[in-house]
Amino acid sequence: MTDQGSPSGVASPQRGQSGRISLGFACAWDDPPQPTWSYTPWYLRAALRERADVRDVGLTWARPARTALKVLATHRHEGRWASGWKHHPLTQGLAGRRLRRSAADCDAVLQIGDLARLRTPYLVYQDLSFDLLREERRLRHFPHLNARRLAQLRERQLEIYAEAAGVLAMSEWLAGHLIRVTGLPAERVHVVNPGCNALPESAPTVPERAGPPRLLFVGKDFTSKAGPEVLAAWEILRRESDPRIELTIVGPVAWPLPGPVPDGVRFLGRIPLDQVAALYHQHDLFVMPSHFEGYGIAFVEALAHGIPCVGRDRCAMPEIIRPGDNGGLVSTDDPAELAALIADLLADESVRARTVQQAPEVLAHATWGRAAEEILAVTAKILS
């Protein structure tokens, strides 16, 4: 089902009483809303409110309506019930009508993801596209999407992009993909790195290493974030390098593998953001060679704490991690390659020292205030 609406022409902005831009903020909120999209909309909206007249224009669903839409989209997938209700044609049609009605009085609208075509000038903030989903067959974020529905959603997304005043990409890599593969005009694609949530209160210092080496993994989706490979590499290190080395795993709701949690692994499950922030400075290396990252907020958080990172040489990770400078990148799924890289980084004190030295610059860039100002600069440009 395609959203119907007039092409969004650029109109003269109507400033509110404050003289600031009247910006509609459109997000398909979860319940509760704070964790939506890994907290990105929640903190971005707060930063925008300090700088513009921000008006919520969706999409909070009453629980009875949310339940009905979820039931409508429920199906069996790999022996379990799943619901892709936000991608269901009925949900998208209802959302489009609500957004067009509530956004009419705004100067412009910021959509978190591709939600609908609007008559009001709008920007779309993205960390993913359906062109990417078609390429990344290993992703399990959207098990409800078969090839036919994926193609339909791609066509719908292209229609929304075509009428958007601009598309905001979280990374240079995603921006390049949107231009090269999706075919968006380069002048309508803007890179806006997100802010981060689990940041230190001040710049870190180089700690004196005491006790066994400690590795940290943070990721809700254990498989797509390469958790099994991290665990296998840790086992190699324990067996062949240092039997004392420890691994902390954060993110999955329950232990994601058969059998008990191994000795030497601390599994914390899903924990609040402030507790995640406290973990960074307790570890020597952040290890998450994810199979896909539209940006990589967790890497930036670790670097802001002065912790070197291990990622993968693909997607946006090379934008953040510089091998030999603030961490390293693997190129395969081989746990032996990952274990060797971890051992090299743990043995190189200069990498940790450089990462700590660079942390203040990382911390300054990682704020939601900076992201909000960049978005408002793009908004002002399209409205001028």
Salt bridges, closest charged atoms under 4 A:
ASP3 OD2 - ARG156 NH2 2.90
ASP30 OD1 - LYS86 NZ 2.50
ASP31 OD2 - ARG63 NE 2.63
GLU50 OE1 - ARG51 NH1 3.34
ASP53 OD1 - ARG20 NH2 3.54
ASP56 OD1 - ARG45 NH1 2.99
ASP56 OD2 - ARG49 NH2 3.02
GLU78 OE2 - HIS77 NE2 3.66
GLU78 OE1 - ARG140 NH2 3.11
ASP107 OD2 - ARG15 NH1 3.64
ASP114 OD2 - ARG156 NH1 3.78
ASP131 OD1 - ARG134 NH2 3.44
ASP131 OD1 - ARG154 NE 2.40
GLU135 OE1 - HIS177 NE2 3.06
GLU136 OE2 - ARG314 NH2 3.09
GLU155 OE2 - ARG154 NH1 2.96
GLU163 OE2 - ARG117 NH2 2.76
GLU229 OE2 - HIS291 NE2 3.01
ASP242 OD2 - ARG244 NH2 3.15
GLU246 OE1 - ARG214 NE 3.14
ASP284 OD1 - ARG209 NE 3.41
ASP284 OD1 - ARG352 NH1 3.88
GLU293 OE2 - LYS225 NZ 2.52
ASP325 OD2 - ARG322 NE 2.77
ASP325 OD1 - ARG354 NE 3.29
ASP333 OD2 - ARG138 NH1 3.09
ASP333 OD1 - HIS291 ND1 3.89
ASP333 OD1 - ARG312 NH1 2.91
GLU349 OE2 - ARG209 NH1 3.76
GLU373 OE2 - ARG51 NE 3.34
GLU374 OE1 - ARG370 NH1 3.38
